[in-house]
Amino acid sequence: LTLPGSYLSGNANYSAGVGVAAIGQNSFGSIPASSSATTTSKLQRIQLQKYIALYPDGTQGWCEWRRTGVPAIKPTTYSTNSSGQIPRRYTYGTTEYSLNAAGVAQGVATLSGGDTQDSRVWWDN
């Protein structure tokens, strides 16, 4: 069983599609986002997209922001945040102080600002 012309029209459509793809591939370098940006700018764009993608997982997005500093977020001052900084870590709870005082003291000693929400952990940018 042969269908007249089906091979020829399919071949023509395939060739036309390959031609369009080749044109798009050849023009990739002319796209400003791919060629004119510095390496730092490209990395910041990637980190911003990751931050946006992590929106459903707020804690992970917050950690990525602390690690990379992207995006540039302006802090606000409110009654329980007198320092005007975005919190960098959770403070140790009262139960941790009462049940593991030695461990808390050792952990706090490694922090630059003591046991405050503004102290940075070792990987915080």
C-alpha positions as CSV (number, residue, x, y, z in Angstrom):
1,L,0.0,0.0,0.0
2,T,1.5,3.3,-1.1
3,L,0.1,6.8,-0.5
4,P,1.0,9.0,-3.4
5,G,2.9,12.1,-2.4
6,S,3.0,11.5,1.3
7,Y,6.8,10.8,1.3
8,L,7.5,14.0,-0.7
9,S,5.3,16.3,1.4
10,G,6.8,14.8,4.6
11,N,10.3,15.2,3.4
12,A,9.6,18.8,2.4
13,N,8.1,19.6,5.8
14,Y,11.1,18.0,7.5
15,S,13.6,20.0,5.4
16,A,11.7,23.2,6.1
17,G,11.7,22.5,9.9
18,V,15.5,21.8,9.9
19,G,16.1,25.0,8.0
20,V,14.2,27.1,10.6
21,A,16.0,25.4,13.4
22,A,19.4,26.1,11.8
23,I,18.5,29.8,11.5
24,G,17.6,29.9,15.2
25,Q,20.8,28.2,16.1
26,N,23.0,30.5,14.1
27,S,21.3,33.6,15.7
28,F,21.8,32.4,19.3
29,G,25.0,34.5,19.8
30,S,23.2,37.7,18.8
31,I,20.7,37.4,21.7
32,P,21.8,40.1,24.3
33,A,21.2,37.8,27.3
34,S,23.6,35.2,25.9
35,S,26.4,37.3,24.7
36,S,26.7,40.7,26.2
37,A,26.4,39.9,29.8
38,T,29.4,39.4,32.1
39,T,30.0,36.1,33.8
40,T,28.9,37.7,37.1
41,S,25.7,39.0,35.6
42,K,24.9,35.7,34.0
43,L,25.4,33.9,37.4
44,Q,23.2,36.5,39.1
45,R,20.5,35.9,36.5
46,I,20.7,32.1,37.1
47,Q,20.6,32.6,40.9
48,L,17.6,34.9,40.6
49,Q,15.7,32.3,38.6
50,K,16.6,29.7,41.2
51,Y,15.3,32.0,44.0
52,I,12.0,32.4,42.1
53,A,11.8,28.7,41.5
54,L,12.2,28.1,45.2
55,Y,9.2,30.3,46.1
56,P,7.1,27.3,47.2
57,D,9.9,26.3,49.6
58,G,10.5,29.5,51.5
59,T,13.2,28.2,53.8
60,Q,15.3,27.0,50.9
61,G,14.8,30.3,49.1
62,W,15.9,32.1,52.2
63,C,19.0,29.9,52.5
64,E,19.9,30.5,48.9
65,W,19.5,34.3,49.4
66,R,21.8,34.1,52.4
67,R,24.3,32.1,50.4
68,T,24.4,34.2,47.3
69,G,23.0,37.6,48.2
70,V,20.7,37.4,45.1
71,P,18.2,39.1,44.8
72,A,19.1,42.4,46.5
73,I,16.4,42.6,49.1
74,K,15.7,45.8,51.2
75,P,15.0,45.1,54.8
76,T,12.2,46.8,56.7
77,T,12.2,47.8,60.4
78,Y,9.3,46.5,62.5
79,S,8.7,46.1,66.3
80,T,10.4,42.7,66.7
81,N,13.3,43.5,64.3
82,S,14.9,46.6,65.7
83,S,18.2,46.0,63.9
84,G,16.6,46.6,60.5
85,Q,18.3,43.6,59.1
86,I,16.8,40.6,57.4
87,P,17.2,37.7,59.9
88,R,20.3,35.5,59.0
89,R,19.6,32.6,61.3
90,Y,17.3,31.2,63.9
91,T,18.4,31.8,67.5
92,Y,18.8,28.9,69.9
93,G,15.6,28.1,71.8
94,T,15.2,28.1,75.6
95,T,14.9,24.3,75.6
96,E,18.3,24.0,73.8
97,Y,19.8,26.3,76.5
98,S,18.4,24.3,79.3
99,L,19.1,20.8,78.0
100,N,22.4,21.4,76.1
101,A,24.1,24.4,77.6
102,A,27.6,23.2,76.8
103,G,26.7,22.6,73.1
104,V,25.0,26.0,72.8
105,A,28.0,27.7,74.3
106,Q,30.3,26.0,71.8
107,G,28.0,26.9,68.9
108,V,27.6,30.5,70.0
109,A,31.4,30.8,70.3
110,T,31.7,30.2,66.5
111,L,29.2,33.0,65.6
112,S,30.6,36.5,65.0
113,G,27.7,38.3,66.7
114,G,26.6,35.8,69.4
115,D,23.2,34.2,69.5
116,T,21.2,36.8,67.6
117,Q,19.2,36.6,64.4
118,D,21.7,38.9,62.7
119,S,24.7,36.5,63.3
120,R,25.9,34.8,60.2
121,V,26.5,31.1,59.9
122,W,29.8,30.0,58.3
123,W,28.4,29.6,54.7
124,D,26.4,32.9,54.8
125,N,27.6,35.3,52.2
